[in-house]
Amino acid sequence: MKILIIAGHGGKPYDPGASGCGCREAVLTRELAKLVQTELRKYETVEAVLFDQSIDAYKHIKSGGVLPLDRVNYVLEIHFNACVDDERGDGRTTGTEILVKSNEQSINVEQAIVSNLAALGLKNRGVKRNDGLLVMNTVKRLGVSHALLEVCFIDDRDDMQIYLANKKSAAAAVASGIASGFGLKKEENDVFTYEQFKAFMDRYEKEREGLPTSDYARKAWKALADAGITDGSKPRAPLSREDYAVMEQRKGTIGK
């Protein structure tokens, strides 16, 4: 599955987007886009790509440019909301929301994204329908699903305190929402568990000592040593005719 991530605003001439609480939207969107890409790459069969971050996608399309949608299955456009003017903070978050076109039939992915972000402490403003967004309309005309995420309000002190303290968690929340909505699975870690490592080292130590590693062989060798038929050493060493004769002789005399 190929996912295109677009960071809102920026470009040349530079559009900072919204601003508030000492932050600029174009800076935050690019930072989060990279973090989301990193998180999505942890999932199997996912190809997560960034739209050129030196370009404002809106201006690019407005001037006749095209988006790199070859083989793309889903487009996530990242923005930060504004216009509450609460930079002092009132103890309440204004929240996170996500926009889709009115004819988008399934919103499972988008519901999962805002639900995961709300779990960080942001108010869940839900999934909203909007038919007036240029990038979204362009993408949808080409048959690709698109969602515009308003992560939180950049001019709300309470929103930004939560977001700035949890950037990586926010990225993981977005990626997890996409993964759960599309049924994606994380790649398995090629790292030993403690139990696997211990079993490996136990086997290594036994092999280094020359002891049999299988249970039945160990028990048999111990029984021979306990009976006095062998001295219990070098179980992997070649057995000569003389050694075999001695073992057979001991078998016949033990117990008499």
C-alpha positions in Angstrom: 0.0 0.0 0.0 1.4 3.4 -1.0 0.6 6.5 1.2 1.4 10.0 0.2 1.9 12.5 3.1 1.5 16.2 2.3 2.6 18.9 4.7 0.5 22.0 4.4 1.7 25.5 3.5 5.4 26.5 3.0 6.7 26.7 -0.6 7.9 29.8 -2.5 6.9 32.5 -1.9 6.8 31.2 1.6 3.4 30.7 3.3 3.9 30.1 7.0 0.2 29.1 7.4 -1.3 29.8 10.8 0.8 30.9 13.8 0.4 30.9 17.5 2.1 30.0 20.8 5.5 30.7 19.2 4.9 28.2 16.4 4.4 28.3 12.6 2.1 25.9 10.9 4.4 25.2 7.9 7.2 24.2 10.3 5.0 21.9 12.4 3.4 20.2 9.4 6.7 19.3 7.9 8.1 18.0 11.1 5.1 15.8 11.8 4.9 14.6 8.2 8.4 13.1 8.6 7.5 11.6 11.9 4.4 10.0 10.5 6.4 8.6 7.6 8.8 7.0 10.0 6.0 5.4 11.9 4.2 4.1 8.8 7.4 2.4 7.6 7.1 0.1 10.6 4.1 -1.6 9.0 4.3 -4.4 6.5 3.6 -3.7 2.8 3.5 0.1 3.4 5.3 2.5 1.2 5.1 5.9 2.8 6.3 8.9 0.7 6.5 12.6 1.4 5.3 15.2 -1.1 8.2 17.6 -1.9 8.5 19.6 1.3 9.9 22.6 -0.5 6.6 23.0 -2.3 3.1 24.2 -1.2 0.8 21.6 -2.7 -2.1 24.1 -2.9 0.0 26.7 -4.9 1.5 23.9 -7.0 -1.9 22.7 -8.1 -3.3 26.2 -8.5 -0.4 27.0 -11.0 -1.1 23.8 -13.0 1.2 21.4 -11.3 0.3 17.7 -10.7 0.7 15.5 -7.6 2.8 12.3 -7.7 -0.1 9.9 -7.3 1.2 7.0 -9.3 0.2 3.8 -7.4 -0.9 5.9 -4.4 -3.8 4.5 -2.4 -4.3 7.1 0.3 -3.3 10.8 0.7 -3.0 12.4 4.1 -2.6 16.2 4.2 -1.4 17.6 7.5 -2.5 21.0 8.9 -2.9 22.8 12.2 -6.1 24.7 13.0 -6.4 28.2 14.3 -8.7 31.2 15.1 -9.6 30.5 18.8 -7.0 33.0 20.1 -6.4 31.3 23.4 -2.7 31.6 23.8 -3.0 32.0 27.6 -4.9 28.7 28.0 -8.2 28.2 29.7 -7.6 24.6 30.9 -9.6 23.1 28.0 -8.4 21.8 24.7 -10.1 22.9 21.4 -9.2 19.7 19.8 -8.4 17.6 16.7 -10.5 17.0 13.6 -10.2 15.6 10.1 -11.9 16.6 6.9 -13.1 14.3 4.0 -15.1 14.9 0.9 -18.9 14.5 1.3 -18.9 11.5 -1.1 -16.3 9.6 0.9 -18.1 6.4 1.7 -15.9 4.9 4.5 -14.4 7.0 7.3 -13.1 4.2 9.5 -9.5 5.4 8.9 -10.3 9.0 9.7 -12.3 8.1 12.8 -9.4 6.0 14.1 -6.9 8.8 13.5 -8.8 11.4 15.5 -9.7 8.9 18.2 -6.0 8.0 18.7 -5.0 11.7 18.8 -7.8 12.4 21.3 -6.3 9.7 23.6 -3.4 12.1 24.1 -5.8 14.5 25.8 -7.2 16.5 22.9 -10.9 17.0 22.4 -12.2 14.8 19.6 -14.0 17.1 17.1 -14.7 14.2 14.8 -14.7 13.7 11.0 -16.2 16.5 9.0 -17.4 16.7 5.4 -16.0 19.5 3.1 -16.3 19.9 -0.6 -14.3 23.2 -1.0 -10.7 22.0 -0.7 -8.6 22.2 -3.8 -6.0 19.5 -3.0 -8.7 17.1 -1.8 -10.9 17.7 -4.9 -7.9 17.2 -7.2 -7.0 13.9 -5.5 -10.5 12.6 -5.4 -11.1 13.3 -9.1 -8.3 10.9 -9.8 -10.0 8.2 -7.7 -7.7 8.3 -4.7 -8.9 8.7 -1.1 -7.8 11.9 0.7 -8.1 13.3 4.2 -7.0 16.6 5.6 -6.0 16.4 9.3 -6.2 19.4 11.5 -4.0 18.0 14.3 -4.9 20.6 16.9 -5.3 24.4 17.3 -1.9 26.2 17.0 -3.3 29.3 18.8 -4.7 27.3 21.8 -2.2 27.0 24.6 -3.7 23.9 26.0 -3.7 22.1 22.6 -0.1 23.0 21.9 1.2 22.0 25.3 -0.2 18.5 24.7 1.1 18.3 21.1 4.6 19.7 21.7 5.1 17.3 24.6 3.9 14.3 22.5 5.1 14.8 19.0 6.3 11.3 18.4 3.2 9.9 20.2 1.0 12.0 17.9 2.8 10.6 14.8 2.4 7.1 16.1 -1.3 7.8 16.8 -1.8 8.9 13.2 0.1 5.9 11.8 -1.8 3.5 14.0 -5.1 5.0 13.0 -4.3 4.5 9.3 -3.0 1.0 10.0 -6.1 -0.1 12.0 -8.4 1.4 9.4 -6.7 -0.4 6.5 -5.9 -3.6 8.5 -2.1 -3.2 8.3 0.3 -5.1 10.5 3.6 -4.1 12.0 6.7 -5.8 10.8 7.9 -8.5 13.2 11.0 -7.6 15.2 14.1 -9.8 14.5 15.1 -9.5 18.1 15.6 -12.4 20.5 13.3 -12.5 23.5 15.0 -13.2 26.8 13.8 -16.8 26.8 15.0 -17.3 23.2 18.4 -15.8 24.0 18.7 -18.0 27.1 17.8 -21.1 25.2 20.3 -20.2 22.6 23.1 -19.6 25.1 22.3 -22.9 27.0 22.6 -24.8 23.7 25.8 -23.0 22.9 27.4 -23.8 26.2 26.4 -27.5 25.9 27.9 -27.7 22.4 31.0 -26.0 23.6 31.4 -28.5 26.4 30.8 -31.3 23.9 27.6 -32.5 25.6 24.7 -33.8 23.6 22.0 -31.1 23.0 18.9 -33.2 22.7 17.1 -34.5 25.8 17.1 -38.2 24.9 20.9 -38.1 24.0 21.8 -36.3 27.3 19.8 -38.8 29.3 21.3 -41.8 27.6 24.8 -40.5 28.0 24.2 -39.7 31.7 22.8 -43.2 32.2 26.0 -44.7 30.7 28.2 -42.5 32.8 26.2 -43.3 36.0 26.5 -47.0 35.2 30.2 -46.7 34.9 30.2 -47.8 31.2 31.8 -44.4 30.2 33.7 -41.8 32.1 31.1 -39.2 31.0 33.6 -37.1 28.9 33.8 -36.4 25.2 30.4 -37.8 24.0 31.0 -36.4 20.5 34.5 -37.9 20.1 34.9 -40.8 17.5 34.5 -44.3 19.0 37.4 -46.7 18.3 37.1 -50.5 18.3 39.1 -50.6 21.5 36.7 -48.1 23.2 33.7 -50.1 22.0 35.3 -53.3 23.3 35.9 -51.7 26.7 32.3 -50.5 26.9 30.9 -53.9 26.0 33.1 -55.5 28.6 32.0 -53.1 31.3 28.3 -53.7 30.3 28.9 -57.4 31.0 30.6 -57.0 34.3 28.6 -54.2 35.9 26.2 -55.6 38.5 28.0 -59.0 38.9 
